[in-house]
Amino acid sequence: MEDKLLLEIGYELIHLVDKPNGELLEGISNLRKQNPHIPQIKITDDISLEPCEISINKEKHKLNKNDNLVSQILNLIVQYVEEHPAVRA
């Protein structure tokens, strides 16, 4: 199955996907259980992004370091899927 979403993360966000404390991986898993239309997501790092920036299918988003980073990313994923029905699972 081809991943319909590519989530690229800046280097300051890598700790969110590192095991064993990969908060983002757990958050995505829970999100997909609650919202079955969220497709599989491939996550990579991208040094061309700002340290605290993400890209969802090449759409860049700067995150606020003072807010919960995982929540911001999960909300952006949901927003992206709602705005781009073609990527739905």
Beta strands, then each sheet from edge to edge (+ up, - down):
strand 1: 5-9
strand 2: 41-45
strand 3: 53-56
strand 4: 59-62
sheet 1: 2+ 1+ 3- 4+
end
